[in-house]
């Protein structure tokens, strides 16, 4: 969205803070839903230490039009 603001560590700092808070609240595993075609996001999540779990698929049900 704003390429000129990338690579400054802001996203990494926010993710680290969120993960630390989640752990303090009792969280044990972080999840991220990333579109298969979104290679930029896949790279970012991998760089943050996340790995894909191919055995899982998202199930959805629209509840309203």
N, CA, C and O atoms as CSV, one atom per row, in Angstrom:
chain,resi,resn,atom,element,x,y,z
A,1,UNK,N,N,0.823,-1.188,0.000
A,1,UNK,CA,C,0.000,0.000,0.000
A,1,UNK,C,C,0.870,1.256,0.000
A,1,UNK,O,O,0.647,2.175,-0.788
A,2,UNK,N,N,1.847,1.288,0.875
A,2,UNK,CA,C,2.784,2.406,0.923
A,2,UNK,C,C,4.205,1.849,0.855
A,2,UNK,O,O,4.867,1.719,1.884
A,3,UNK,N,N,4.675,1.523,-0.335
A,3,UNK,CA,C,6.003,0.902,-0.457
A,3,UNK,C,C,7.120,1.718,0.186
A,3,UNK,O,O,8.097,1.147,0.669
A,4,UNK,N,N,6.994,3.019,0.199
A,4,UNK,CA,C,8.043,3.861,0.771
A,4,UNK,C,C,8.143,3.725,2.292
A,4,UNK,O,O,9.124,4.162,2.894
A,5,UNK,N,N,7.136,3.124,2.905
A,5,UNK,CA,C,7.151,2.936,4.361
A,5,UNK,C,C,7.571,1.529,4.768
A,5,UNK,O,O,7.609,1.208,5.955
A,6,UNK,N,N,7.880,0.704,3.799
A,6,UNK,CA,C,8.290,-0.667,4.091
A,6,UNK,C,C,9.745,-0.724,4.529
A,6,UNK,O,O,10.522,0.210,4.327
A,7,UNK,N,N,10.086,-1.866,5.141
A,7,UNK,CA,C,11.463,-2.172,5.529
A,7,UNK,C,C,11.993,-1.230,6.613
A,7,UNK,O,O,13.192,-0.954,6.661
A,8,UNK,N,N,11.106,-0.737,7.480
A,8,UNK,CA,C,11.532,0.104,8.597
A,8,UNK,C,C,11.396,-0.607,9.935
A,8,UNK,O,O,11.741,-0.052,10.978
A,9,UNK,N,N,10.889,-1.844,9.902
A,9,UNK,CA,C,10.768,-2.614,11.130
A,9,UNK,C,C,9.493,-2.362,11.916
A,9,UNK,O,O,9.320,-2.909,13.005
A,10,UNK,N,N,8.600,-1.543,11.382
A,10,UNK,CA,C,7.370,-1.209,12.102
A,10,UNK,C,C,6.476,-2.438,12.240
A,10,UNK,O,O,5.987,-2.728,13.331
A,11,UNK,N,N,6.261,-3.158,11.149
A,11,UNK,CA,C,5.425,-4.352,11.192
A,11,UNK,C,C,6.003,-5.415,12.113
A,11,UNK,O,O,5.277,-6.048,12.879
A,12,UNK,N,N,7.298,-5.604,12.032
A,12,UNK,CA,C,7.960,-6.590,12.906
A,12,UNK,C,C,7.800,-6.215,14.377
A,12,UNK,O,O,7.537,-7.076,15.216
A,13,UNK,N,N,7.958,-4.943,14.684
A,13,UNK,CA,C,7.815,-4.490,16.070
A,13,UNK,C,C,6.381,-4.691,16.563
A,13,UNK,O,O,6.168,-5.120,17.697
A,14,UNK,N,N,5.407,-4.383,15.720
A,14,UNK,CA,C,4.007,-4.571,16.099
A,14,UNK,C,C,3.686,-6.048,16.300
A,14,UNK,O,O,3.003,-6.413,17.256
A,15,UNK,N,N,4.182,-6.898,15.397
A,15,UNK,CA,C,3.929,-8.332,15.517
A,15,UNK,C,C,4.582,-8.893,16.782
A,15,UNK,O,O,3.966,-9.687,17.493
A,16,UNK,N,N,5.797,-8.497,17.063
A,16,UNK,CA,C,6.485,-8.954,18.269
A,16,UNK,C,C,5.714,-8.539,19.522
A,16,UNK,O,O,5.540,-9.345,20.437
A,17,UNK,N,N,5.255,-7.299,19.568
A,17,UNK,CA,C,4.483,-6.822,20.721
A,17,UNK,C,C,3.190,-7.620,20.871
A,17,UNK,O,O,2.812,-7.987,21.984
A,18,UNK,N,N,2.514,-7.889,19.756
A,18,UNK,CA,C,1.262,-8.655,19.797
A,18,UNK,C,C,1.523,-10.079,20.276
A,18,UNK,O,O,0.773,-10.603,21.100
A,19,UNK,N,N,2.579,-10.707,19.765
A,19,UNK,CA,C,2.912,-12.075,20.179
A,19,UNK,C,C,3.246,-12.127,21.665
A,19,UNK,O,O,2.806,-13.037,22.367
A,20,UNK,N,N,4.014,-11.164,22.145
A,20,UNK,CA,C,4.388,-11.139,23.560
A,20,UNK,C,C,3.158,-10.975,24.447
A,20,UNK,O,O,3.032,-11.639,25.476
A,21,UNK,N,N,2.266,-10.100,24.048
A,21,UNK,CA,C,1.035,-9.915,24.831
A,21,UNK,C,C,0.187,-11.183,24.805
A,21,UNK,O,O,-0.353,-11.595,25.831
A,22,UNK,N,N,0.074,-11.787,23.651
A,22,UNK,CA,C,-0.702,-13.017,23.507
A,22,UNK,C,C,-0.167,-14.103,24.432
A,22,UNK,O,O,-0.941,-14.801,25.087
A,23,UNK,N,N,1.155,-14.248,24.488
A,23,UNK,CA,C,1.782,-15.241,25.364
A,23,UNK,C,C,1.481,-14.915,26.828
A,23,UNK,O,O,1.177,-15.812,27.614
A,24,UNK,N,N,1.565,-13.634,27.197
A,24,UNK,CA,C,1.257,-13.249,28.587
A,24,UNK,C,C,-0.186,-13.591,28.950
A,24,UNK,O,O,-0.486,-13.879,30.109
A,25,UNK,N,N,-1.070,-13.559,27.972
A,25,UNK,CA,C,-2.478,-13.874,28.208
A,25,UNK,C,C,-2.760,-15.375,28.133
A,25,UNK,O,O,-3.901,-15.803,28.307
A,26,UNK,N,N,-1.725,-16.169,27.876
A,26,UNK,CA,C,-1.883,-17.623,27.851
A,26,UNK,C,C,-1.881,-18.238,26.468
A,26,UNK,O,O,-2.072,-19.447,26.334
A,27,UNK,N,N,-1.673,-17.446,25.448
A,27,UNK,CA,C,-1.631,-17.968,24.083
A,27,UNK,C,C,-0.438,-18.886,23.884
A,27,UNK,O,O,0.625,-18.691,24.472
A,28,UNK,N,N,-0.638,-19.883,23.050
A,28,UNK,CA,C,0.438,-20.860,22.826
A,28,UNK,C,C,0.860,-20.968,21.373
A,28,UNK,O,O,1.931,-21.500,21.077
A,29,UNK,N,N,0.028,-20.468,20.455
A,29,UNK,CA,C,0.370,-20.578,19.035
A,29,UNK,C,C,-0.271,-19.421,18.277
A,29,UNK,O,O,-1.449,-19.117,18.470
A,30,UNK,N,N,0.502,-18.788,17.426
A,30,UNK,CA,C,-0.030,-17.726,16.579
A,30,UNK,C,C,-0.396,-18.285,15.217
A,30,UNK,O,O,0.298,-19.156,14.693
A,31,UNK,N,N,-1.459,-17.799,14.654
A,31,UNK,CA,C,-1.911,-18.207,13.322
A,31,UNK,C,C,-2.026,-16.977,12.423
A,31,UNK,O,O,-2.299,-15.872,12.891
A,32,UNK,N,N,-1.818,-17.189,11.149
A,32,UNK,CA,C,-2.027,-16.133,10.159
A,32,UNK,C,C,-2.692,-16.751,8.938
A,32,UNK,O,O,-2.245,-17.785,8.441
A,33,UNK,N,N,-3.744,-16.130,8.462
A,33,UNK,CA,C,-4.383,-16.590,7.228
A,33,UNK,C,C,-3.798,-15.764,6.081
A,33,UNK,O,O,-3.948,-14.543,6.042
A,34,UNK,N,N,-3.134,-16.446,5.152
A,34,UNK,CA,C,-2.444,-15.779,4.052
A,34,UNK,C,C,-2.897,-16.402,2.734
A,34,UNK,O,O,-2.839,-17.620,2.566
A,35,UNK,N,N,-3.341,-15.578,1.816
A,35,UNK,CA,C,-3.751,-16.091,0.515
A,35,UNK,C,C,-2.578,-16.757,-0.194
A,35,UNK,O,O,-1.448,-16.277,-0.112
A,36,UNK,N,N,-2.839,-17.843,-0.877
A,36,UNK,CA,C,-1.780,-18.560,-1.593
A,36,UNK,C,C,-1.112,-17.672,-2.638
A,36,UNK,O,O,0.090,-17.795,-2.874
A,37,UNK,N,N,-1.858,-16.801,-3.251
A,37,UNK,CA,C,-1.294,-15.945,-4.305
A,37,UNK,C,C,-0.553,-14.720,-3.767
A,37,UNK,O,O,0.072,-13.995,-4.541
A,38,UNK,N,N,-0.611,-14.477,-2.452
A,38,UNK,CA,C,0.028,-13.300,-1.869
A,38,UNK,C,C,1.458,-13.635,-1.444
A,38,UNK,O,O,1.727,-13.907,-0.274
A,39,UNK,N,N,2.351,-13.609,-2.406
A,39,UNK,CA,C,3.742,-13.979,-2.145
A,39,UNK,C,C,4.447,-13.002,-1.214
A,39,UNK,O,O,5.311,-13.404,-0.435
A,40,UNK,N,N,4.089,-11.731,-1.287
A,40,UNK,CA,C,4.706,-10.742,-0.395
A,40,UNK,C,C,4.377,-11.056,1.058
A,40,UNK,O,O,5.253,-11.028,1.923
A,41,UNK,N,N,3.109,-11.354,1.318
A,41,UNK,CA,C,2.704,-11.685,2.694
A,41,UNK,C,C,3.331,-13.001,3.137
A,41,UNK,O,O,3.745,-13.132,4.289
A,42,UNK,N,N,3.405,-13.970,2.238
A,42,UNK,CA,C,4.028,-15.244,2.598
A,42,UNK,C,C,5.473,-15.033,3.028
A,42,UNK,O,O,5.931,-15.619,4.009
A,43,UNK,N,N,6.181,-14.199,2.291
A,43,UNK,CA,C,7.578,-13.904,2.626
A,43,UNK,C,C,7.661,-13.231,4.005
A,43,UNK,O,O,8.520,-13.578,4.816
A,44,UNK,N,N,6.776,-12.279,4.264
A,44,UNK,CA,C,6.798,-11.560,5.542
A,44,UNK,C,C,6.524,-12.495,6.717
A,44,UNK,O,O,7.210,-12.428,7.737
A,45,UNK,N,N,5.530,-13.361,6.579
A,45,UNK,CA,C,5.208,-14.284,7.673
A,45,UNK,C,C,6.319,-15.304,7.874
A,45,UNK,O,O,6.625,-15.661,9.012
A,46,UNK,N,N,6.932,-15.783,6.784
A,46,UNK,CA,C,8.067,-16.700,6.924
A,46,UNK,C,C,9.218,-16.017,7.643
A,46,UNK,O,O,9.857,-16.612,8.511
A,47,UNK,N,N,9.482,-14.770,7.281
A,47,UNK,CA,C,10.564,-14.019,7.920
A,47,UNK,C,C,10.307,-13.832,9.412
A,47,UNK,O,O,11.244,-13.698,10.199
A,48,UNK,N,N,9.035,-13.822,9.796
A,48,UNK,CA,C,8.671,-13.673,11.210
A,48,UNK,C,C,8.687,-15.006,11.946
A,48,UNK,O,O,8.397,-15.054,13.141
A,49,UNK,N,N,9.022,-16.090,11.247
A,49,UNK,CA,C,9.144,-17.396,11.886
A,49,UNK,C,C,7.927,-18.296,11.750
A,49,UNK,O,O,7.882,-19.368,12.353
A,50,UNK,N,N,6.944,-17.879,10.970
A,50,UNK,CA,C,5.746,-18.694,10.758
A,50,UNK,C,C,5.971,-19.649,9.595
A,50,UNK,O,O,6.714,-19.341,8.663
A,51,UNK,N,N,5.330,-20.803,9.655
A,51,UNK,CA,C,5.419,-21.779,8.568
A,51,UNK,C,C,4.016,-22.216,8.173
A,51,UNK,O,O,3.127,-22.283,9.022
A,52,UNK,N,N,3.807,-22.513,6.896
A,52,UNK,CA,C,2.477,-22.963,6.471
A,52,UNK,C,C,2.184,-24.374,6.974
A,52,UNK,O,O,3.084,-25.204,7.102
A,53,UNK,N,N,0.928,-24.623,7.252
A,53,UNK,CA,C,0.469,-25.959,7.626
A,53,UNK,C,C,-0.501,-26.411,6.541
A,53,UNK,O,O,-1.683,-26.068,6.565
A,54,UNK,N,N,0.001,-27.167,5.615
A,54,UNK,CA,C,-0.789,-27.563,4.455
A,54,UNK,C,C,-1.970,-28.463,4.796
A,54,UNK,O,O,-2.910,-28.574,4.009
A,55,UNK,N,N,-1.931,-29.103,5.957
A,55,UNK,CA,C,-3.026,-30.009,6.313
A,55,UNK,C,C,-4.298,-29.258,6.702
A,55,UNK,O,O,-5.370,-29.861,6.771
A,56,UNK,N,N,-4.196,-27.954,6.955
A,56,UNK,CA,C,-5.358,-27.173,7.376
A,56,UNK,C,C,-5.908,-26.367,6.212
A,56,UNK,O,O,-5.152,-25.834,5.400
A,57,UNK,N,N,-7.202,-26.284,6.141
A,57,UNK,CA,C,-7.891,-25.415,5.182
A,57,UNK,C,C,-8.957,-24.646,5.936
A,57,UNK,O,O,-9.522,-25.151,6.906
A,58,UNK,N,N,-9.222,-23.484,5.517
A,58,UNK,CA,C,-10.242,-22.643,6.147
A,58,UNK,C,C,-11.615,-23.027,5.636
A,58,UNK,O,O,-11.798,-23.236,4.437
A,59,UNK,N,N,-12.572,-23.120,6.530
A,59,UNK,CA,C,-13.963,-23.397,6.170
A,59,UNK,C,C,-14.765,-22.136,6.492
A,59,UNK,O,O,-14.600,-21.540,7.556
A,60,UNK,N,N,-15.618,-21.745,5.580
A,60,UNK,CA,C,-16.410,-20.531,5.773
A,60,UNK,C,C,-17.868,-20.778,5.439
A,60,UNK,O,O,-18.198,-21.689,4.679
A,61,UNK,N,N,-18.731,-19.966,6.009
A,61,UNK,CA,C,-20.146,-20.012,5.709
A,61,UNK,C,C,-20.686,-18.593,5.759
A,61,UNK,O,O,-20.758,-18.004,6.837
A,62,UNK,N,N,-21.069,-18.030,4.615
A,62,UNK,CA,C,-21.663,-16.690,4.634
A,62,UNK,C,C,-22.979,-16.717,5.402
A,62,UNK,O,O,-23.820,-17.582,5.155
A,63,UNK,N,N,-23.164,-15.799,6.310
A,63,UNK,CA,C,-24.367,-15.752,7.125
A,63,UNK,C,C,-25.332,-14.661,6.671
A,63,UNK,O,O,-26.473,-14.605,7.128
A,64,UNK,N,N,-24.877,-13.805,5.780
A,64,UNK,CA,C,-25.731,-12.734,5.251
A,64,UNK,C,C,-25.265,-12.396,3.851
A,64,UNK,O,O,-24.119,-12.657,3.484
A,65,UNK,N,N,-26.152,-11.820,3.084
A,65,UNK,CA,C,-25.774,-11.418,1.711
A,65,UNK,C,C,-24.862,-10.232,1.689
A,65,UNK,O,O,-24.462,-9.781,0.615
